[in-house]
Amino acid sequence: MARPRTKKFEYGKGIYYFNIKKGYNNNITIKRTELKKAVDAYKNYLKTQPDNCEWLGKWDGKKFIEDNYDKLGI
């Protein structure tokens, strides 16, 4: 029997992503189209779950850019 895929979507070009860890081997990937909205949502998750948040950045089609949350300056 084949193992189920863990990622059931494709990343969209020009969209910001971050992960929330919800236990062992269980991540929720959240996306926002605008930087301000992405940062605001990420800040709210950092308040309640600072150890479970991971900023991924903006997907450019091949890799994540703007992946350093501290250097965004917002």
SULURPE-V404999 format. One record per backbone hydrogen bond with DSSP energy under -0.5 kcal/mol. NH is the residue of the N-H (numbers start at 1). CO is the residue of the C=O. Records with the same first field share a line. If there is no record, write none. Layout:
NH = CO / CO
//
This chain:
8 = 6
14 = 59
15 = 12
16 = 32
17 = 57
18 = 30
19 = 54
20 = 28
21 = 52
22 = 20 / 26
26 = 23
28 = 20
29 = 27
30 = 18 / 28
32 = 16
38 = 34
39 = 35
40 = 36
41 = 37
42 = 38
43 = 39
44 = 40
45 = 41
46 = 42
47 = 43
48 = 44
49 = 45
52 = 49
54 = 19
56 = 17
57 = 17
58 = 65
59 = 15
60 = 63
65 = 58
69 = 67
71 = 68
72 = 69
//
